[in-house]
């Protein structure tokens, strides 16, 4: 077979070529030993990959929604830390300019809240590993350990 016939054979193939996104998903599955039959955002690695993809397209709210659906029970300590770091980075990008507060309810469980009508009522804007949903209203007094979302912000 000559180089010309090889090039012709390659270019006339009718098999659909996988997209870059498909190739990255396969790579993540192979590296982390994930089952491709499992829905895309049930593992921390897949969720982070999907959130990063959405962040790059400017869809920050959808990227944060990926973390809201993620269940970290059974995840390793490293996966929980990685997921939490990615969630916080994304939340700071989205709500860093607002007077956002961070509530941590334990390892791999966090919520980003912003003031609602008064100083005592907060609205949940993003969650990680909690049952709360964005839009829920909570009392500031019921939450211990609220901290500014921005690093170095006023307490």
ZAKELUM-822559 format. One line per 3 residues: their letters; for each residue x, y negated, z negated of N, C-alpha, C, CB. Coordinates in nm, 4 decimals. Glycine has a CB too. Layout:
a = X/Y/Z/X/Y/Z/X/Y/Z/X/Y/Z  ...
***
This chain:
xxx = 0.0852/0.1175/0.0000/0.0000/0.0000/0.0000/0.0895/-0.1234/0.0000/-0.0968/0.0000/-0.1226  0.0603/-0.2152/0.0871/0.1394/-0.3382/0.0950/0.0817/-0.4431/0.0032/0.1449/-0.3909/0.2390  0.1558/-0.5507/-0.0129/0.1089/-0.6606/-0.0976/-0.0190/-0.7209/-0.0416/0.2170/-0.7689/-0.1105
xxx = -0.0325/-0.7252/0.0897/-0.1528/-0.7821/0.1518/-0.2755/-0.6976/0.1230/-0.1338/-0.7956/0.3026  -0.2619/-0.5638/0.1310/-0.3781/-0.4788/0.1033/-0.4113/-0.4780/-0.0448/-0.3529/-0.3360/0.1516  -0.3109/-0.4910/-0.1304/-0.3365/-0.4990/-0.2744/-0.4150/-0.6253/-0.3062/-0.2040/-0.4963/-0.3542
xxx = -0.3749/-0.7374/-0.2473/-0.4457/-0.8638/-0.2709/-0.5873/-0.8567/-0.2189/-0.3720/-0.9803/-0.2053  -0.6065/-0.7907/-0.1065/-0.7408/-0.7767/-0.0508/-0.8270/-0.6901/-0.1411/-0.7350/-0.7170/0.0905  -0.7695/-0.5820/-0.1925/-0.8451/-0.4928/-0.2794/-0.8869/-0.5641/-0.4074/-0.7628/-0.3685/-0.3126
xxx = -0.7999/-0.6477/-0.4590/-0.8325/-0.7193/-0.5819/-0.9392/-0.8244/-0.5559/-0.7072/-0.7846/-0.6412  -0.9266/-0.8986/-0.4482/-1.0198/-1.0083/-0.4246/-1.1562/-0.9634/-0.3753/-0.9613/-1.1028/-0.3262  -1.1680/-0.8404/-0.3239/-1.2980/-0.7948/-0.2742/-1.3726/-0.7099/-0.3763/-1.2799/-0.7160/-0.1463
xxx = -1.3199/-0.6983/-0.4953/-1.3870/-0.6218/-0.5990/-1.5218/-0.6859/-0.6323/-1.2987/-0.6121/-0.7251  -1.6240/-0.6032/-0.6458/-1.7577/-0.6548/-0.6759/-1.7906/-0.6488/-0.8238/-1.8613/-0.5779/-0.5985  -1.6968/-0.5971/-0.9039/-1.7211/-0.5921/-1.0478/-1.7224/-0.7332/-1.1043/-1.6142/-0.5060/-1.1190
xxx = -1.8219/-0.7672/-1.1868/-1.8223/-0.9010/-1.2473/-1.7066/-0.9125/-1.3452/-1.9572/-0.9298/-1.3189  -1.6402/-1.0250/-1.3409/-1.5284/-1.0477/-1.4308/-1.5811/-1.0996/-1.5644/-1.4268/-1.1473/-1.3688  -1.5243/-1.0492/-1.6745/-1.5696/-1.1001/-1.8051/-1.5278/-1.2456/-1.8223/-1.5124/-1.0139/-1.9209
xxx = -1.6081/-1.3185/-1.8960/-1.5755/-1.4575/-1.9247/-1.4660/-1.4618/-2.0306/-1.7013/-1.5360/-1.9716  -1.4075/-1.5770/-2.0464/-1.3054/-1.5944/-2.1496/-1.3652/-1.5667/-2.2876/-1.2457/-1.7373/-2.1441  -1.4893/-1.6095/-2.3062/-1.5581/-1.5863/-2.4338/-1.5716/-1.4364/-2.4618/-1.6974/-1.6529/-2.4328
xxx = -1.6071/-1.3574/-2.3587/-1.6177/-1.2121/-2.3748/-1.4822/-1.1510/-2.4113/-1.6718/-1.1477/-2.2456  -1.3779/-1.1989/-2.3473/-1.2444/-1.1470/-2.3753/-1.2006/-1.1795/-2.5178/-1.1438/-1.2036/-2.2757  -1.2297/-1.2993/-2.5639/-1.1943/-1.3372/-2.7019/-1.2741/-1.2531/-2.8014/-1.2208/-1.4890/-2.7262
xxx = -1.4023/-1.2317/-2.7746/-1.4829/-1.1466/-2.8627/-1.4250/-1.0054/-2.8706/-1.6284/-1.1413/-2.8134  -1.3835/-0.9515/-2.7573/-1.3234/-0.8175/-2.7563/-1.1931/-0.8155/-2.8354/-1.2980/-0.7710/-2.6119  -1.1151/-0.9223/-2.8224/-0.9888/-0.9319/-2.8958/-1.0138/-0.9360/-3.0464/-0.9103/-1.0567/-2.8516
xxx = -1.1104/-1.0155/-3.0890/-1.1443/-1.0233/-3.2320/-1.1928/-0.8879/-3.2813/-1.2523/-1.1316/-3.2577  -1.2766/-0.8203/-3.2032/-1.3241/-0.6876/-3.2414/-1.2082/-0.5905/-3.2596/-1.4214/-0.6339/-3.1369  -1.1117/-0.5951/-3.1666/-0.9983/-0.5032/-3.1724/-0.9063/-0.5347/-3.2906/-0.9192/-0.5090/-3.0417
xxx = -0.8765/-0.6631/-3.3116/-0.7847/-0.7017/-3.4191/-0.8423/-0.6688/-3.5558/-0.7527/-0.8505/-3.4109  -0.9717/-0.6972/-3.5761/-1.0321/-0.6771/-3.7072/-1.1060/-0.5443/-3.7199/-1.1263/-0.7894/-3.7368  -1.1008/-0.4613/-3.6171/-1.1652/-0.3308/-3.6225/-1.3160/-0.3395/-3.6369/-1.1090/-0.2513/-3.7358
xxx = -1.3769/-0.4352/-3.5682/-1.5209/-0.4556/-3.5792/-1.5961/-0.3742/-3.4741/-1.5548/-0.6044/-3.5651  -1.7168/-0.3388/-3.5061/-1.8021/-0.2652/-3.4138/-1.8738/-0.3641/-3.3227/-1.9041/-0.1766/-3.4906  -1.8522/-0.3569/-3.1904/-1.9166/-0.4526/-3.0998/-2.0693/-0.4441/-3.1000/-1.8663/-0.4309/-2.9598
xxx = -2.1252/-0.3342/-3.1515/-2.2703/-0.3203/-3.1544/-2.3346/-0.4010/-3.2673/-2.3074/-0.1743/-3.1686  -2.2522/-0.4459/-3.3641/-2.3031/-0.5233/-3.4768/-2.3269/-0.6670/-3.4303/-2.2037/-0.5190/-3.5978  -2.4373/-0.7316/-3.4731/-2.4627/-0.8696/-3.4318/-2.3437/-0.9606/-3.4573/-2.5838/-0.9236/-3.5038
xxx = -2.3306/-1.0625/-3.3736/-2.2092/-1.1436/-3.3651/-2.1669/-1.2110/-3.4946/-2.2277/-1.2471/-3.2625  -2.2558/-1.2571/-3.5781/-2.2131/-1.3371/-3.6928/-2.2328/-1.2665/-3.8253/-2.2871/-1.4670/-3.6947  -2.2136/-1.1354/-3.8272/-2.2259/-1.0646/-3.9535/-2.0907/-1.0466/-4.0213/-2.2912/-0.9298/-3.9316
xxx = -1.9822/-1.0705/-3.9516/-1.8503/-1.0612/-4.0136/-1.7899/-1.2001/-4.0218/-1.7575/-0.9654/-3.9343  -1.7044/-1.2232/-4.1216/-1.6421/-1.3551/-4.1320/-1.5641/-1.3937/-4.0069/-1.5503/-1.3590/-4.2515  -1.4894/-1.3007/-3.9487/-1.4086/-1.3331/-3.8305/-1.4963/-1.3775/-3.7139/-1.3239/-1.2123/-3.7890
xxx = -1.6038/-1.3068/-3.6897/-1.6931/-1.3441/-3.5800/-1.7623/-1.4770/-3.6077/-1.7974/-1.2349/-3.5569  -1.8033/-1.4972/-3.7320/-1.8706/-1.6225/-3.7675/-1.7762/-1.7413/-3.7492/-1.9220/-1.6171/-3.9130  -1.6530/-1.7267/-3.7932/-1.5559/-1.8347/-3.7785/-1.5288/-1.8622/-3.6314/-1.4253/-1.8003/-3.8512
xxx = -1.5149/-1.7563/-3.5542/-1.4930/-1.7739/-3.4105/-1.6100/-1.8491/-3.3467/-1.4739/-1.6370/-3.3418  -1.7308/-1.8096/-3.3798/-1.8497/-1.8749/-3.3232/-1.8594/-2.0206/-3.3694/-1.9776/-1.7980/-3.3634  -1.8321/-2.0445/-3.4977/-1.8378/-2.1821/-3.5497/-1.7320/-2.2701/-3.4829/-1.8179/-2.1828/-3.7030
xxx = -1.6143/-2.2168/-3.4623/-1.5099/-2.2949/-3.3940/-1.5496/-2.3258/-3.2505/-1.3761/-2.2194/-3.3959  -1.6087/-2.2282/-3.1839/-1.6535/-2.2494/-3.0463/-1.7568/-2.3612/-3.0414/-1.7121/-2.1194/-2.9871  -1.8520/-2.3579/-3.1336/-1.9547/-2.4619/-3.1384/-1.8953/-2.5976/-3.1762/-2.0642/-2.4234/-3.2378
xxx = -1.7998/-2.5983/-3.2662/-1.7340/-2.7237/-3.3051/-1.6648/-2.7877/-3.1855/-1.6321/-2.6988/-3.4179  -1.5994/-2.7060/-3.1050/-1.5279/-2.7586/-2.9887/-1.6223/-2.8193/-2.8856/-1.4459/-2.6487/-2.9242  -1.7465/-2.7736/-2.8822/-1.8439/-2.8316/-2.7895/-1.9177/-2.9486/-2.8526/-1.9438/-2.7256/-2.7443
xxx = -1.8830/-2.9824/-2.9776/-1.9442/-3.0967/-3.0445/-2.0731/-3.0650/-3.1180/-1.9706/-3.2027/-2.9455  -2.1082/-2.9401/-3.1289/-2.2327/-2.8989/-3.1943/-2.2057/-2.8634/-3.3404/-2.2966/-2.7784/-3.1201  -2.1777/-2.9649/-3.4211/-2.1376/-2.9430/-3.5598/-2.2497/-2.8840/-3.6451/-2.0910/-3.0729/-3.6205
xxx = -2.3730/-2.9297/-3.6241/-2.4841/-2.8767/-3.7040/-2.5070/-2.7279/-3.6749/-2.6131/-2.9565/-3.6758  -2.4984/-2.6881/-3.5478/-2.5146/-2.5468/-3.5129/-2.3988/-2.4638/-3.5684/-2.5239/-2.5297/-3.3599  -2.2786/-2.5223/-3.5684/-2.1630/-2.4520/-3.6245/-2.1823/-2.4273/-3.7736/-2.0339/-2.5322/-3.6002
xxx = -2.2329/-2.5275/-3.8450/-2.2601/-2.5093/-3.9876/-2.3723/-2.4080/-4.0107/-2.2966/-2.6434/-4.0519  -2.4680/-2.4020/-3.9201/-2.5780/-2.3053/-3.9323/-2.5270/-2.1617/-3.9247/-2.6825/-2.3291/-3.8224  -2.4182/-2.1399/-3.8539/-2.3589/-2.0061/-3.8471/-2.3197/-1.9593/-3.9871/-2.2353/-2.0054/-3.7532
xxx = -2.2633/-2.0505/-4.0669/-2.2217/-2.0150/-4.2023/-2.3417/-1.9915/-4.2941/-2.1328/-2.1245/-4.2600  -2.4536/-2.0576/-4.2668/-2.5727/-2.0396/-4.3503/-2.6260/-1.8969/-4.3410/-2.6820/-2.1390/-4.3092  -2.6064/-1.8344/-4.2273/-2.6567/-1.6982/-4.2059/-2.5584/-1.5896/-4.2487/-2.6909/-1.6793/-4.0608
xxx = -2.4388/-1.6276/-4.2889/-2.3331/-1.5320/-4.3182/-2.3450/-1.4762/-4.4593/-2.1975/-1.5966/-4.2995  -2.3350/-1.3449/-4.4705/-2.3366/-1.2771/-4.5999/-2.1947/-1.2276/-4.6290/-2.4400/-1.1580/-4.6011  -2.1331/-1.2803/-4.7343/-1.9948/-1.2462/-4.7652/-1.9800/-1.1329/-4.8669/-1.9245/-1.3673/-4.8161
xxx = -2.0892/-1.0678/-4.9032/-2.0763/-0.9526/-4.9930/-2.0014/-0.8436/-4.9173/-2.2173/-0.9014/-5.0428  -1.9033/-0.7888/-4.9804/-1.8223/-0.6862/-4.9166/-1.7023/-0.7409/-4.8409/-1.9067/-0.6073/-4.8237  -1.6913/-0.8721/-4.8302/-1.5761/-0.9324/-4.7630/-1.4555/-0.9299/-4.8564/-1.6076/-1.0779/-4.7183
xxx = -1.3378/-0.9239/-4.7997/-1.2162/-0.9261/-4.8810/-1.1951/-1.0667/-4.9375/-1.0926/-0.8813/-4.7973  -1.1094/-1.0777/-5.0360/-1.0776/-1.2081/-5.0960/-1.0214/-1.3011/-4.9892/-0.9763/-1.1924/-5.2133  -0.9358/-1.2490/-4.9039/-0.8785/-1.3296/-4.7963/-0.9844/-1.3791/-4.6984/-0.7739/-1.2496/-4.7219
xxx = -1.0795/-1.2946/-4.6646/-1.1869/-1.3356/-4.5734/-1.2747/-1.4426/-4.6365/-1.2723/-1.2149/-4.5334  -1.3017/-1.4294/-4.7662/-1.3830/-1.5298/-4.8361/-1.3107/-1.6637/-4.8377/-1.4148/-1.4842/-4.9807  -1.1822/-1.6623/-4.8680/-1.1046/-1.7875/-4.8699/-1.0992/-1.8511/-4.7313/-0.9617/-1.7614/-4.9210
xxx = -1.0756/-1.7701/-4.6293/-1.0682/-1.8191/-4.4920/-1.2004/-1.8814/-4.4498/-1.0302/-1.7056/-4.3964  -1.3098/-1.8111/-4.4791/-1.4426/-1.8597/-4.4432/-1.4748/-1.9889/-4.5176/-1.5487/-1.7530/-4.4735  -1.4438/-1.9925/-4.6468/-1.4699/-2.1130/-4.7255/-1.3899/-2.2316/-4.6723/-1.4363/-2.0887/-4.8731
xxx = -1.2642/-2.2099/-4.6394/-1.1812/-2.3176/-4.5856/-1.2369/-2.3690/-4.4529/-1.0368/-2.2693/-4.5670  -1.2798/-2.2792/-4.3667/-1.3375/-2.3201/-4.2377/-1.4686/-2.3964/-4.2581/-1.3616/-2.1966/-4.1477  -1.5508/-2.3492/-4.3513/-1.6773/-2.4161/-4.3821/-1.6523/-2.5575/-4.4331/-1.7573/-2.3355/-4.4861
xxx = -1.5592/-2.5717/-4.5273/-1.5300/-2.7033/-4.5840/-1.4718/-2.7984/-4.4803/-1.4340/-2.6897/-4.7009  -1.3843/-2.7481/-4.3940/-1.3280/-2.8321/-4.2883/-1.4389/-2.8833/-4.1958/-1.2223/-2.7534/-4.2071  -1.5261/-2.7954/-4.1582/-1.6361/-2.8331/-4.0697/-1.7330/-2.9294/-4.1393/-1.7111/-2.7078/-4.0223
xxx = -1.7621/-2.9042/-4.2669/-1.8516/-2.9922/-4.3426/-1.7910/-3.1315/-4.3571/-1.8811/-2.9325/-4.4816  -1.6612/-3.1392/-4.3795/-1.5951/-3.2700/-4.3898/-1.6001/-3.3443/-4.2568/-1.4489/-3.2533/-4.4351  -1.5846/-3.2704/-4.1467/-1.5952/-3.3341/-4.0149/-1.7357/-3.3901/-3.9930/-1.5601/-3.2334/-3.9032
xxx = -1.8358/-3.3154/-4.0390/-1.9751/-3.3547/-4.0148/-2.0246/-3.4598/-4.1134/-2.0649/-3.2331/-4.0217  -1.9937/-3.4421/-4.2421/-2.0515/-3.5282/-4.3466/-1.9473/-3.6094/-4.4226/-2.1293/-3.4441/-4.4445  -1.8237/-3.6098/-4.3796/-1.7159/-3.6769/-4.4515/-1.7371/-3.8256/-4.4692/-1.5879/-3.6547/-4.3812
xxx = -1.8042/-3.8906/-4.3739/-1.8285/-4.0345/-4.3846/-1.9460/-4.0677/-4.4743/-1.8520/-4.0929/-4.2483  -2.0336/-3.9712/-4.4967/-2.1500/-3.9920/-4.5835/-2.1072/-3.9802/-4.7298/-2.2629/-3.8893/-4.5510  -2.1999/-4.0111/-4.8195/-2.1740/-3.9930/-4.9622/-2.2081/-3.8484/-4.9984/-2.2571/-4.0948/-5.0492
xxx = -2.1429/-3.7555/-4.9316/-2.1736/-3.6134/-4.9494/-2.1046/-3.5576/-5.0734/-2.1317/-3.5335/-4.8254  -2.1719/-3.4628/-5.1344/-2.1215/-3.3941/-5.2529/-2.1112/-3.2461/-5.2231/-2.2126/-3.4193/-5.3756  -2.0165/-3.1806/-5.2896/-1.9966/-3.0376/-5.2747/-2.0355/-2.9684/-5.4043/-1.8501/-3.0055/-5.2365
xxx = -2.1182/-2.8658/-5.3926/-2.1573/-2.7840/-5.5067/-2.1056/-2.6433/-5.4793/-2.3141/-2.7855/-5.5296  -2.0259/-2.5907/-5.5726/-1.9757/-2.4548/-5.5577/-2.0403/-2.3681/-5.6636/-1.8209/-2.4500/-5.5685  -2.1032/-2.2617/-5.6167/-2.1726/-2.1712/-5.7077/-2.0961/-2.0411/-5.7279/-2.3115/-2.1415/-5.6554
xxx = -1.9693/-2.0406/-5.6970/-1.8869/-1.9213/-5.7110/-1.8063/-1.8989/-5.5848/-1.9733/-1.7984/-5.7420  -1.7302/-1.7933/-5.5854/-1.6443/-1.7620/-5.4719/-1.7272/-1.7325/-5.3469/-1.5541/-1.6427/-5.5049  -1.7025/-1.8074/-5.2414/-1.7745/-1.7861/-5.1166/-1.9166/-1.8380/-5.1179/-1.7762/-1.6421/-5.0844
xxx = -1.9490/-1.9237/-5.2141/-2.0835/-1.9806/-5.2239/-2.0708/-2.1304/-5.2462/-2.1655/-1.9137/-5.3390  -2.1245/-2.2072/-5.1516/-2.1121/-2.3523/-5.1617/-2.2273/-2.4190/-5.0878/-1.9764/-2.4000/-5.1051  -2.2505/-2.5454/-5.1233/-2.3519/-2.6255/-5.0556/-2.3019/-2.7687/-5.0456/-2.4884/-2.6192/-5.1304
xxx = -2.3361/-2.8318/-4.9351/-2.3066/-2.9736/-4.9155/-2.4385/-3.0475/-4.9306/-2.2395/-3.0017/-4.7746  -2.4391/-3.1500/-5.0162/-2.5606/-3.2254/-5.0451/-2.5359/-3.3742/-5.0245/-2.6088/-3.1981/-5.1888  -2.6402/-3.4457/-4.9837/-2.6322/-3.5913/-4.9694/-2.7492/-3.6534/-5.0452/-2.6339/-3.6343/-4.8181
xxx = -2.7343/-3.7783/-5.0901/-2.8441/-3.8445/-5.1612/-2.9685/-3.8530/-5.0740/-2.8021/-3.9848/-5.2063  -3.0836/-3.8379/-5.1381/-3.2101/-3.8465/-5.0645/-3.2682/-3.9855/-5.0837/-3.3111/-3.7371/-5.1118  -3.3728/-4.0011/-5.1625/-3.4339/-4.1327/-5.1820/-3.3701/-4.2106/-5.2962/-3.5819/-4.1175/-5.2081
xxx = -3.3380/-4.1399/-5.4013/-3.2811/-4.2061/-5.5183/-3.1490/-4.1371/-5.5531/-3.3806/-4.2024/-5.6398  -3.0863/-4.1794/-5.6568/-2.9587/-4.1212/-5.6970/-2.9739/-3.9850/-5.7650/-2.8868/-4.2159/-5.7893  -3.0940/-3.9511/-5.8071/-3.1154/-3.8258/-5.8794/-3.1572/-3.7100/-5.7904/-3.2187/-3.8459/-5.9848
xxx = -3.1983/-3.7371/-5.6669/-3.2430/-3.6316/-5.5765/-3.1427/-3.6169/-5.4632/-3.3845/-3.6618/-5.5210  -3.1046/-3.4930/-5.4385/-3.0090/-3.4630/-5.3324/-3.0724/-3.3696/-5.2298/-2.8805/-3.4002/-5.3906  -3.0318/-3.3852/-5.1053/-3.0800/-3.2981/-4.9978/-2.9685/-3.2038/-4.9567/-3.1294/-3.3810/-4.8758
xxx = -3.0008/-3.0759/-4.9464/-2.9045/-2.9763/-4.9006/-2.8858/-2.9963/-4.7504/-2.9524/-2.8295/-4.9338  -2.7615/-3.0127/-4.7089/-2.7312/-3.0361/-4.5668/-2.6671/-2.9151/-4.5003/-2.6395/-3.1561/-4.5522  -2.5885/-2.8363/-4.5765/-2.5224/-2.7171/-4.5237/-2.4954/-2.6214/-4.6387/-2.3900/-2.7538/-4.4495
xxx = -2.4986/-2.4916/-4.6092/-2.4753/-2.3913/-4.7136/-2.3833/-2.2810/-4.6632/-2.6084/-2.3311/-4.7613  -2.3191/-2.2184/-4.7585/-2.2372/-2.1001/-4.7333/-2.2685/-1.9987/-4.8417/-2.0843/-2.1349/-4.7305  -2.3213/-1.8849/-4.8017/-2.3444/-1.7747/-4.8947/-2.4488/-1.7998/-5.0013/-2.2189/-1.7409/-4.9603
xxx = -2.5423/-1.8887/-4.9764/-2.6476/-1.9184/-5.0747/-2.7847/-1.9009/-5.0105/-2.6321/-2.0628/-5.1308  -2.8867/-1.8892/-5.0943/-3.0241/-1.8750/-5.0441/-3.0863/-2.0079/-5.0047/-3.1108/-1.8084/-5.1484  -3.0268/-2.1150/-5.0480/-3.0785/-2.2466/-5.0124/-3.0738/-2.2642/-4.8612/-2.9982/-2.3583/-5.0828
xxx = -3.1590/-2.3497/-4.8121/-3.1613/-2.3833/-4.6703/-3.1469/-2.5335/-4.6561/-3.2917/-2.3332/-4.6022  -3.0846/-2.5797/-4.5474/-3.0763/-2.7237/-4.5233/-3.2158/-2.7865/-4.5258/-3.0072/-2.7521/-4.3883  -3.2255/-2.9017/-4.5913/-3.3527/-2.9711/-4.6073/-3.4109/-2.9570/-4.7470/-3.4513/-2.9200/-4.5068
xxx = -3.3653/-2.8584/-4.8234/-3.4144/-2.8381/-4.9604/-3.3726/-2.9570/-5.0465/-3.3598/-2.7043/-5.0207  -3.4618/-2.9999/-5.1335/-3.4333/-3.1098/-5.2267/-3.4070/-3.0525/-5.3652/-3.5511/-3.2119/-5.2311  -3.3006/-3.1016/-5.4297/-3.2654/-3.0555/-5.5638/-3.2320/-3.1762/-5.6505/-3.1458/-2.9558/-5.5594
xxx = -3.2464/-3.1573/-5.7799/-3.2140/-3.2630/-5.8754/-3.0654/-3.2614/-5.9049/-3.2951/-3.2467/-6.0056  -3.0052/-3.3779/-5.9076/-2.8629/-3.3896/-5.9388/-2.8353/-3.3358/-6.0788/-2.8163/-3.5364/-5.9274  -2.9293/-3.3567/-6.1707/-2.9097/-3.3131/-6.3090/-2.9033/-3.1617/-6.3218/-3.0208/-3.3666/-6.3964
xxx = -2.9634/-3.0885/-6.2272/-2.9642/-2.9426/-6.2377/-2.8355/-2.8787/-6.1859/-3.0823/-2.8866/-6.1619  -2.7483/-2.9591/-6.1288/-2.6251/-2.9061/-6.0707/-2.5036/-2.9509/-6.1509/-2.6112/-2.9506/-5.9247  -2.4301/-2.8562/-6.2008/-2.3077/-2.8870/-6.2743/-2.1897/-2.8779/-6.1779/-2.2887/-2.7901/-6.3958
xxx = -2.0948/-2.9656/-6.1946/-1.9722/-2.9564/-6.1169/-1.9795/-3.0121/-5.9757/-1.9314/-2.8168/-6.1097  -2.0709/-3.1044/-5.9510/-2.0740/-3.1685/-5.8189/-1.9460/-3.2480/-5.7998/-2.1990/-3.2608/-5.8035  -1.8887/-3.2372/-5.6816/-1.7672/-3.3110/-5.6507/-1.7830/-3.3792/-5.5163/-1.6441/-3.2180/-5.6507
xxx = -1.7081/-3.4836/-5.4919/-1.7138/-3.5464/-5.3599/-1.6658/-3.4486/-5.2532/-1.6287/-3.6754/-5.3569  -1.7281/-3.4498/-5.1395/-1.6855/-3.3640/-5.0293/-1.5514/-3.4110/-4.9747/-1.7913/-3.3623/-4.9175  -1.5365/-3.5440/-4.9660/-1.4107/-3.6009/-4.9172/-1.3013/-3.5750/-5.0189/-1.4248/-3.7530/-4.8898
xxx = -1.1856/-3.5373/-4.9695/-1.0706/-3.5202/-5.0595/-1.0299/-3.6584/-5.1095/-0.9498/-3.4480/-4.9869  -1.0073/-3.6685/-5.2391/-0.9617/-3.7944/-5.2969/-1.0705/-3.8994/-5.3112/-0.8522/-3.8494/-5.2142  -1.1971/-3.8601/-5.2872/-1.3076/-3.9559/-5.3000/-1.3407/-3.9819/-5.4457/-1.4319/-3.9049/-5.2268
xx = -1.4214/-4.0844/-5.4720/-1.4595/-4.1141/-5.6105/-1.5445/-4.0030/-5.6690/-1.5349/-4.2465/-5.6183  -1.5282/-3.9768/-5.7950/-1.6011/-3.8698/-5.8616/-1.7373/-3.9089/-5.8914/-1.5351/-3.8282/-5.9848
***
